[in-house]
Amino acid sequence: MNTNETLSRRDRNLADIRERATTVAERIVLEQGGGALNARGLAKELGISVGSLYNAFGDLDGVVRAVNTRCSDRLAKALRAALEAAPADARARVIAIGEAYFDFARSEPRRWYMLFERDSDLELDVKTAELQEGLLEMLIRAGDGDPGNQQHRQFFLLLWASVHGLVSLACRPSIVMISPDVARSHMLDLIAAAFRNFPETAPKS
């Protein structure tokens, strides 16, 4: 048996562990919440050692990133579908994206939690960072902004942060919640107010 064959078998084994572990971890998250995900329990359910799991992912954060990639893909599809169905008006397109984000958080709370609440200090992997950049660019273009203009980027990042704050208040059970209907109404008012003077209200560099 030569070295290439040994490496090829090892790579296939690690790929199989990554695929199976990501699927099982995603199920655990959806059924029990992100707090239920731990290396020992996941390895036991897969019938492998914790060492084998870490060989495939590096650490538990690697598993979280793999699950978050699937969550991100699902969110991206929801936002793009809403954008495709939205009217041509820039403000209406941004509102459609905001409502789709709100609806995702309400209908898929555990996926949303994994993406935005579980580990605020988790370092982004390249794929997730690229996806987030793509979503920001989609939002800027939907609002007739220029992704290469730093003023526009800051404006839409601030707008998105404000929408995210409302979504957090409406969806997180650990803090005093506001009614989802009230939050949605405030979100629409917030976007409408921001667009009254855009791009004049975009921050100056």
N, C-alpha and C positions, 0 to 999 in steps of 0.2 A: 504494500500500500504506500503510495507516495504522499508527499506533504500536501499537494494540491487537493487530493481526494479527501484527506483528513480535514483540511480547512473548509472544503465545500460541505462536508457532512456537518461540521460544527456550525457553519453559517446557516444551513438549513434548519438545524435544531433550534438555534437562537431565534430565527425568524418565526418558527412555529410557536415558540414560547411567547414571543411578543404579540402575535396575532391572538392566541388563545387568552393570554393574560389581559389584553386590552378589552376583549369582549366580556370576560368575566368581571373585570373591574368596573366596566361601564354598567353591567347589570347590578352589581352591588350598589353603586352610586344611585342608580335610578330606583332601586327597591328600598334601600336603607339610608341613603344620604352619604355625602362625601366623608363625614366623620367616621363611617363604618369601614372605610378602606384602610387596610394595614397590610404590611408585607407578609407577616406570618399567616394570617387568615387567607390571603390570596394564594400564597404558595401551597397551603394545605388543600385548598379547593382544586388547584391545578394538579395536585399529586407530584409536586416537585419541591426541591429544597429552596430555602430563602436565598442561598448562594446562587443557585441556578437562575432565580428570578433577577437577582442583582447583576449577574453576568449578562443578562439580556437587556436590562434597562439602566444599569448603573446604580440606581437607588429607587426608592418609592416615588420620588419626584418625577423620575422618568416615566413611571406608570401614569402618574397624574397628567403629565404632558401628553401622553398618547391618548388618554381619555378626552382631554381638552381639545385635542385636534379633531376628534369626532364631534364633540359639542360645537366647536367653532364652525365646522363644515355645515352642520345642521342649521346654525344661526345664519350663516352666510346665505344659504339657500332660501331661507325664509325672507331675509331682507331683499334679496335679488328678485324673488317672486313678487313681493309687494311693489318694488320699484317698476317692474315690467308692467304691472297692472295699473299703475298710477297715471293720473292725467299729466299733460305735458308741462303744466305750470311748475316752476321751480319750488315754490313754497309747498305746493300740494305733494310734490315728490318727496320732499324732506319729511313732511308730516306722515306720509305713507311709510317711510322707513322707521320713523319714531314709533308709530303705532305697531308696526310689525315687531319691533324690538320689545315694546311693552307687552304685546301678546305672547311673545316667546318666553319672557320671564314669568308670565302668569301661567302659561300652559306647560312649560318645561322648567319648573323652578329649580330642580336639582341640577340640571345641565347649566342653567344660568348661575347657580351658586358655585359650581365647580370653576366656571370661567372667571367670575368676578369677585367672589367672596371667600373662597376656601383658603388660599394662600396669597396674600397681597405681596409678599416678598419673594414669590417663586420666580426665578429668572426665566424669561421667555426663551423658548427655543426658536431656531431660525424660521421654521415653518409657521409657527403661531404668530411671530412678529410680522412675517410677510403677509399673512392673512389679515391681521389687524390693520396693517398699512393699506391693504387693498380695500378694506371696508371703509376706512377713512377717506380714501380717494373716491370711492363710490359715493359717499355722502357729499363730498365737496362738489363733484361733478353734477350730482342730482340737484344741488342748490345753485347751479350755474356759476360755481366758483372755479378758481384755477388751482389745482393741486400743487403747482410749482410756486405759488404766491404764499409767502410765509404769513402774511396778514390773514389771508383766507384760511389757511391751515389753523391758525390760532383761533379764529372766529368759530370755525366748525368744531374744533376740539372743545371749546368752551360750551358751545351749544349742546354737544353730545354729553358732556359732563353734567350739565344741568338736567338733561333728560334722564340720564342714569341715576341722578340723585332722587328724582321723583319716583322712578321705578323702584329704587331701593326702599323708599318709604312705604310704597304700596305692597311690596312683596316680602320684606324681611320680617319674620315673626318675632325677632329678638328686640325690636325697638317699637316705639309707639307708631302704629301704622295709620296712614290716612286711607280713606276709601279709594279703591281702584278707580271708581268713576270720577271722583274728585281729582285724583292724580292725573288721569287721562285728560280731563278738562284743562287742568293747569298746564299740562304738556302742550296741548294745542295752542293755548294762549301764549305760552312762552315762545314757541316757534314763530307764531304769527307776529309777536312783538319784535323778535330779532330780525325778521325779514322786512319790517316796515322801512328800514333805512339801509339795509344791506346793499352794496358793500361799504357804504359810508361809515357804518358802525364797526367795521372790522378793525381790530387793534392796529395801531401804527407801529412800524418797526423802529 
